[in-house]
């Protein structure tokens, strides 16, 4: 059965068996983003429907490229008795120097959603409506934070959680005397305060929900996917996985300016595809 796509839905399609029978996955009206780190990709589903102000605020920074080469500057996981989070979005690395990320006006606090393991939330000061660019991942369930911070996304797939755990497992150092008070719980890959020991988010990309499929099916022995026009001045990447639960996506085509793609060698069995707008 083939279902139609609606505008605003990210899309994927599935290939089943050697006949390449294509069927649409259940629609999800939420944006999916991807954090790129040295410990692997972390895919996150954003709660556009329930936390629209927080999501749009976050995406403003993503679209502007302001999280590229940003730093995980805080980890509280060394204290088993306290909250378990890793925090970023406040600073970026540029040629071995650390600079604050230029922030937009603060967003109104949206209450709602428990702080469960793998959720993404907005960091803020003691003032409720003060969140700007900084965010944090809940490494474990943190019920003590419920009702105080805007939870606006969740990690998809075990591989993303594995990357989160790997970062959370790094040793933490007090670098406040060198870098300032925000760096009193700084995770480092080695006990030396140099650029190469910082935990870097290389980039954050969006799986653009504005694209719509116009055709998917068999074409010349491969699987073909057509989508609505690529945004002006933007290229797209195509990713494929054989297991949605794993969260492991492989890029099979990059920098496409067209609105059509044929996978000439789809795997036997099943495969899921998605279009990434970097």
C-alpha positions, 0 to 999 in steps of 0.5 A: 500500500502506498500512502501520500506524503504531506508537506512538512514530513521528513520522508524515507522509503523501504526496499524489501527483497530482490523485487525492490517492493517500495513502501512508505514508512509511517509519517512523522511530523518532526524534524530530525537532526544529526550531531557529528562527533568523533564518537559517532553520529547522534540522531535526534528527533525534535519535538516540533509539535509540542515545543515549537519555540524551543525547536525553532530557536535551536534550528536558527543556530543550526541553519546558521552553522553556529554549532559547527566546531562547538564544544561540549564544555560541561559534563556532570557525570563525574558526580554519581549523586548529582544530575547526569548531563553533558552540555554544549552550544555555548562555545566554539573552537576556531584555530585553537582559540575558544570563542562564545557562540553569538546568541539570539534573543532568549526564548520563552520557556516551554514547560513539559516533558520528562528529563529521560535518558537521551533527551535534549533540553535547553540550558538557561540561567536562573531566569526562566525565559533566558535560554539562548544557544546552550543545550544539554543531553540527559545521560540518565533519567534526571527527574529532579530537572522535570518542570524546570527546563524545556525538553525539545528532542530525543536521541534516536537509535542505540548508536546515538546513545552509545556515542552519548555514553562515550562522551559522558565517560570521559574524565572531567577537569576544572579549567575555570582558572584558565578559561573561566567559570563556565569550564569548571566541569570540562570533559577532556580526552586527555589530561592536557588543556590543548585544542586536540583534547576538547570534545568537539561537535563537528557539525549539526545537520538537519533532515529537512522536513520540507522536502516531499517525495514525488516518486519512489520505485523500481528504475532500471534494476535499482531503486529510484527516489524523486523529491520536491525541488532542493532549496535554492543554493543547497545540495543534499546527501542521501543516506541508507540503513538496513536497520532503523533501530541501530541508528547507523546511517551510511552516506551513499551520495553527496552534494546532489543538486538534482531532485532525483536519485537512483541507488543502482545496488540496493541491498537484498532484504530491506533498506531505508533511505533518507535525504539530508540537507546539510 
